[in-house]
Amino acid sequence: MERKFNKIPKLHVKSGDTVQVISGNSKGKTGKIVEVLVKKNRVVVEGVNLIKKHIKPSAQNPQGEIREVEGSIHISNVKLLDPSTGKATRTGRKLNEAGKLQRYSKATGKFI
């Protein structure tokens, strides 16, 4: 018997997708997903939610520095951009011709 409560949920986006931020300080910005943090339900998007990180002085970098890096944002605050239209769309899952579950755009009905 298979346990259902230990399964990792399927998400509407994955690494490499181009998304648009729909809420928060970076609202309206678009970028490519660098990393998906599944257990925390967060994503890191290229060029979005930049935070300053203080780097300690070391032998290679005796001065230390302040770097700008991308912070994570909640996965509910991003929407996938439809490759065919370039607009933000909701996604669903349905069987394709090969009988495999695949994401599709709810706006156009085309597979992504």
C-alpha positions as CSV (number, residue, x, y, z in Angstrom):
1,M,0.0,0.0,0.0
2,E,1.4,3.4,-1.0
3,R,1.4,6.3,1.3
4,K,-0.1,9.5,-0.1
5,F,1.0,12.0,2.5
6,N,4.8,11.7,1.8
7,K,4.5,12.6,-1.9
8,I,6.0,15.8,-3.2
9,P,3.3,17.9,-5.0
10,K,3.6,18.7,-8.7
11,L,4.1,22.4,-9.3
12,H,2.9,24.6,-12.2
13,V,6.4,25.8,-13.0
14,K,9.9,24.2,-13.3
15,S,13.5,25.3,-13.7
16,G,14.1,27.0,-17.0
17,D,10.6,28.3,-17.5
18,T,10.0,32.0,-18.2
19,V,7.6,33.5,-15.7
20,Q,6.0,36.8,-14.8
21,V,5.8,38.0,-11.2
22,I,2.2,38.9,-10.4
23,S,2.5,40.1,-6.8
24,G,5.0,41.7,-4.4
25,N,7.7,44.3,-4.8
26,S,8.9,42.9,-8.2
27,K,5.3,42.8,-9.7
28,G,5.4,42.9,-13.5
29,K,9.0,41.7,-13.9
30,T,9.7,38.7,-16.0
31,G,12.6,36.3,-15.8
32,K,13.8,32.7,-16.1
33,I,13.5,30.3,-13.1
34,V,17.0,29.5,-11.8
35,E,16.0,27.1,-9.0
36,V,12.8,25.6,-7.6
37,L,12.7,25.0,-3.8
38,V,10.0,22.3,-3.7
39,K,9.8,21.7,0.0
40,K,9.5,25.5,0.8
41,N,7.1,26.2,-2.2
42,R,9.5,28.9,-3.4
43,V,11.3,29.8,-6.7
44,V,14.4,31.8,-7.5
45,V,13.9,34.0,-10.6
46,E,16.7,35.6,-12.5
47,G,16.9,39.4,-11.9
48,V,13.9,39.4,-9.5
49,N,13.9,40.1,-5.7
50,L,17.5,41.2,-5.5
51,I,18.9,41.2,-1.9
52,K,22.3,42.4,-0.6
53,K,24.5,39.7,0.8
54,H,27.5,40.7,3.0
55,I,30.6,38.6,2.3
56,K,33.2,38.2,5.1
57,P,36.8,39.1,4.4
58,S,39.0,36.1,3.5
59,A,42.4,35.3,2.1
60,Q,41.2,35.5,-1.5
61,N,39.1,38.5,-0.8
62,P,40.8,40.5,2.0
63,Q,38.4,43.5,1.7
64,G,35.1,41.6,1.8
65,E,32.2,42.8,-0.3
66,I,28.5,43.3,-0.6
67,R,27.0,41.2,-3.4
68,E,23.5,41.5,-4.9
69,V,21.9,38.0,-5.3
70,E,18.4,36.8,-6.2
71,G,16.2,35.9,-3.2
72,S,13.4,33.4,-3.4
73,I,9.8,34.3,-3.9
74,H,6.7,32.2,-3.2
75,I,5.6,30.0,-6.1
76,S,2.0,31.5,-5.9
77,N,3.4,34.9,-6.9
78,V,4.6,33.8,-10.4
79,K,2.7,32.9,-13.5
80,L,4.0,31.0,-16.5
81,L,4.4,32.9,-19.7
82,D,2.8,31.1,-22.7
83,P,5.6,30.5,-25.3
84,S,3.1,30.9,-28.2
85,T,1.5,34.2,-27.1
86,G,4.0,35.6,-24.6
87,K,1.3,36.4,-22.1
88,A,0.9,35.1,-18.5
89,T,-1.4,32.1,-18.3
90,R,-2.7,29.5,-15.9
91,T,-1.7,25.9,-16.4
92,G,-3.3,22.5,-16.2
93,R,-2.3,19.0,-16.8
94,K,-3.8,16.6,-19.3
95,L,-2.9,13.5,-21.3
96,N,-1.1,14.1,-24.6
97,E,-1.2,11.8,-27.7
98,A,1.5,9.5,-26.2
99,G,-0.6,9.0,-23.1
100,K,1.6,11.0,-20.8
101,L,0.6,13.9,-18.5
102,Q,1.8,17.2,-19.9
103,R,1.3,20.8,-18.9
104,Y,-1.0,23.0,-21.1
105,S,-2.1,26.6,-21.3
106,K,-5.6,27.2,-20.0
107,A,-5.9,30.4,-22.2
108,T,-5.0,28.7,-25.5
109,G,-5.4,25.0,-24.8
110,K,-2.0,24.3,-26.3
111,F,0.6,22.0,-24.7
112,I,3.6,23.7,-23.2
